[in-house]
Amino acid sequence: MDHERSVYWERDSESGFVREGSSASAVPRIDESKAWFRLEVRPSRIHRWGVFALEPIPARRRVIEYTGEKIDNEEHERRSGDASLLYFFTLSDKWVVDPSIGGSGAEFINHSCDGNLDSYAYRGHIYISSNRRIQAGEELSYDYNITGDYDAVCRCGAASCRGTLHG
């Protein structure tokens, strides 16, 4: 897994915001203890980094747990600030997961309007599972179904692309 450029997360000591940066020595990785299949983070045609299957994944199987620090909505708003590359995942109406602290690598799975994965919450955990058979070498993706004020242009390239991350 050699990459010329890699990503790390840093917390600004004054604002507390987490920002993405780059370093030749820090490579995004999958926490193997949170993955049920062999996965790898590498450059993506969709957006920046992506997660790729290193082995076939059958349909309807748990693939990886989306982990990080569980924070409340107030802390989420504080950390979000004006940063544009944060990978928060809403767990419930009260809790959000911030993968910049204890992330499993699932935060690098890109959005697609026709993804090969689904996400679901179960007993305080967020799991990402396959919704069809996935081939070795295939990029993993799921529909983010973004709600609220935030929106971004979709770059998934699927025939059914909505052109937005909104669900």
ChimeraX attribute file (.defattr): number of C-alpha atoms within 10 A of each C-alpha:
attribute: neighborCount
match mode: 1-to-1
recipient: residues
	/A:1	8
	/A:2	9
	/A:3	14
	/A:4	8
	/A:5	14
	/A:6	19
	/A:7	18
	/A:8	15
	/A:9	16
	/A:10	15
	/A:11	14
	/A:12	10
	/A:13	8
	/A:14	6
	/A:15	10
	/A:16	13
	/A:17	17
	/A:18	21
	/A:19	17
	/A:20	14
	/A:21	12
	/A:22	13
	/A:23	11
	/A:24	12
	/A:25	12
	/A:26	14
	/A:27	18
	/A:28	21
	/A:29	19
	/A:30	20
	/A:31	17
	/A:32	14
	/A:33	10
	/A:34	17
	/A:35	19
	/A:36	14
	/A:37	17
	/A:38	16
	/A:39	24
	/A:40	20
	/A:41	22
	/A:42	21
	/A:43	14
	/A:44	15
	/A:45	13
	/A:46	16
	/A:47	14
	/A:48	11
	/A:49	18
	/A:50	23
	/A:51	25
	/A:52	23
	/A:53	19
	/A:54	16
	/A:55	14
	/A:56	14
	/A:57	22
	/A:58	15
	/A:59	15
	/A:60	13
	/A:61	16
	/A:62	19
	/A:63	25
	/A:64	25
	/A:65	24
	/A:66	26
	/A:67	23
	/A:68	21
	/A:69	15
	/A:70	22
	/A:71	18
	/A:72	16
	/A:73	16
	/A:74	12
	/A:75	13
	/A:76	18
	/A:77	11
	/A:78	12
	/A:79	20
	/A:80	19
	/A:81	13
	/A:82	10
	/A:83	11
	/A:84	11
	/A:85	11
	/A:86	19
	/A:87	17
	/A:88	19
	/A:89	19
	/A:90	19
	/A:91	18
	/A:92	12
	/A:93	8
	/A:94	11
	/A:95	18
	/A:96	20
	/A:97	25
	/A:98	25
	/A:99	22
	/A:100	22
	/A:101	15
	/A:102	14
	/A:103	21
	/A:104	22
	/A:105	26
	/A:106	28
	/A:107	22
	/A:108	26
	/A:109	23
	/A:110	23
	/A:111	22
	/A:112	26
	/A:113	24
	/A:114	16
	/A:115	19
	/A:116	19
	/A:117	24
	/A:118	18
	/A:119	18
	/A:120	12
	/A:121	14
	/A:122	8
	/A:123	5
	/A:124	10
	/A:125	13
	/A:126	19
	/A:127	19
	/A:128	22
	/A:129	22
	/A:130	22
	/A:131	18
	/A:132	15
	/A:133	14
	/A:134	20
	/A:135	15
	/A:136	14
	/A:137	14
	/A:138	15
	/A:139	23
	/A:140	24
	/A:141	25
	/A:142	20
	/A:143	19
	/A:144	19
	/A:145	12
	/A:146	15
	/A:147	10
	/A:148	6
	/A:149	6
	/A:150	9
	/A:151	11
	/A:152	11
	/A:153	10
	/A:154	18
	/A:155	18
	/A:156	23
	/A:157	14
	/A:158	13
	/A:159	8
	/A:160	10
	/A:161	14
	/A:162	17
	/A:163	15
	/A:164	18
	/A:165	21
	/A:166	18
	/A:167	10
